[in-house]
Structure formats: structure tokens, C-alpha cells
Amino acid sequence: MGAATTSTESGTDRDAFRCVGSLTIARVGSIQRQLAEAPDPLTIDLSGVEKIDTVGAWLIHRTVRDRGAKVVGASKDVQGLLEQVAEADHPARIRPEERTGPTKTLDELGLWVSETGKTLVGLVGFLGAVLVAFAAIARRPKRFRINAVIQRFDLVGVRALGIIGLMTFLIGVVIGQQGAVQLQQFGAEVYTINLIGRISVRELATLMTAIMVAGRSGSAFAAQIGTMKITEEVDAMRTIGVSPIEALVVPRMLAAIVMMPLLAFFAMIMSLLGGGIFVWVSLGIPPSTYIQRLQEVVPMSDLWVGLIKAPVFGFIIALAGCFQGMLVQGNSEEVGSRTTNAVVQSIFLVIVLDAVFAVFFSSVGWA
């Protein structure tokens, strides 16, 4: 392996530290001690070095930097490695500098606007890809994966019945209780039925169902597709000629579109049931009177409003979930981040669309 020796450089009064053989991590400890003991001014002779690695080059560079030593006799390869180590020797900024005051606020606002714009453009592009996939399936029905759609029916619809039914039942009770408290001040407790019927059928049942599906199924879509992206299953599908949009996204979107009206109708029934039990127990209004009153005060237009909104909400939820899942890349932490984004994005879009629907139906006379 050779050794590091110290000698007097010929023709000068300076001490020369001569390295012979290997200058690698295995010998860097002993060479470092010898360099520390060598007197200044110091000249390092690398003409006898046969093998050097990055650790050895760093030791020589640090000695030159800290003690002003001079390097002589280095071969072309050794000199090249020393230059690379010198280029990499700069302080790393571990934590970025944070701006304070209005500048920081403007930076964060600009970043948020930029990210929102990119997300919107990406979502529109993803919508276009989904529509193209639907068109391709319509032209070639044999490519439609009925088994995948039925499996998603079970995930989106059947397994969600319990939690949606319980949630909307309790919402009906809460609407009845809060409405009765306020209407009792005017001796108009009977109008609690009007409140329960209209707000449940027209708005809350469908909206709460959409929020629950977004948190339950939309997050599942993002997590499933994101995990497949990390394990490179999506890339493998592209390699064998299978469209990931047709195989993964279309079945989930169809399941959400078809099941959302059914879940919304089920939620309406459970909400009315909860409100009916409350007014029966608390206000003494019998079920027959409750049902008759609902038929009088809840128009069919309210039912159609709730059912028309449901498939649109399902489409948006599945679109946001699958879109965020397709954006996953890198590591498993990205799956959690994209899943959270999918839930937030879908709930936000659902509420925005609900407001748009409210204005639209009021303008056409379905108020």
C-alpha cells in the first residue's frame, strides 16, 4: 500500500510531505495525523500516489485550504479529482432564508396563486384525457371493464350505506331540534316539518353525502392510484399497451357517477326518518301527520334538484381523487400529501358547484 513520508524538498528550505502508494479512506487517519505533525510552511508531494479516492482528495484540499500548503507532483487524474473536490467545497444553506413582513406575505400569496393556477390547468387537461378515454370506450365497447366498475360500486356505494345513513339520520334530528327551538318562540312548531323536508331533500342530504364520499372514496381513489404509481404498476400498464385512464380512472368515475344519486336518495330518506322520529317524540306529531305534511310542503322539484346535483358531485369527486393520485411521484409521503389534496380539492369544488346550482335553479324557477 505504500506509506506517507516526510522529507526535505531538494533545492529549498521547505519541508515536503511525500505520499506514496494509496491515498484512500483506509489510510486517511494515519496520513491526517502525519500532516498535523508536519511543520509549516508545507509542500505535499503527490508524485508517488498510485490510488486516491474522494476522502483522500478532501484531506489534501482541506490541508491546502486551512494551512496554505502547496501541492506538487500530482498526476492529471489526481489533479482533476482535487479540482472537483474544491468546486464542491462551499457552505450549504440548510434552511432557506425567510423574508419577513409584507414581502413574505406577498411571496406566499404569489406561490399559492401559482400553484392554484397550475392545479386548475392540470385538472382541465386531465378532464380532457378522461373524455378521450370515454370516447375510445364508446367506439370499442369490448375495452369496457365491467368487473372493475362493479368492484367500485361496492367500495363507493354498498360499504358507504352505514356511515351515510347514520350521519344523515342524525342530521335530520339536529335540523328538527334546532328548528323547533326557534319556531317555538312563535308557536309555529308544526313548521319544523317544512324545515326538515325542504332543507334535507333539496340541499343537505346530497351535500353531506358528497362530502362523505369525498372523504371516504375520493381519498381511497387517490391513495390506490398513487400507490400504483410508486410501485410502477401504472408505467407497466403503459408498457404493455393498456391505458391507465381507461383501466383505473374510468371505472372509478362511472361508479361515483352512478352511485351518488342512489346514496343521495338514501340519505334523504334517512334524514327525513330522523326528523320524523324527533317531531314524533319531542313535539307529539304522529308519523301519519308528518308524512302528509311532507307531501304538501316538499315539491317534486326539490327532489329533482337533489338528484340532478348528485351525479355531477360524484364526477367531480372521482376526477379530483384520480387526478391527485396520478400526480404522485417519489415516495410514500407523497401519497399522503396527494390524498389530503384530493379530499380538500373535491370538497371545495363540490361546495362551489352547489352554490352555482343554487343560483341556476333559482333563476329557472325551481326555488
PyMOL commands that set and color helices and strands:
alter all, ss='L'
color gray80, all
select helices_A, chain A and resi 28-37+54-67+76-88+102-139+141-143+146-156+158-186+189-230+233-239+244-282+287-297+300-326+332-363
alter helices_A, ss='H'
color red, helices_A
select strands_A, chain A and resi 4-8+15-23+42-52+70-72
alter strands_A, ss='S'
color yellow, strands_A
deselect
rebuild
show_as cartoon
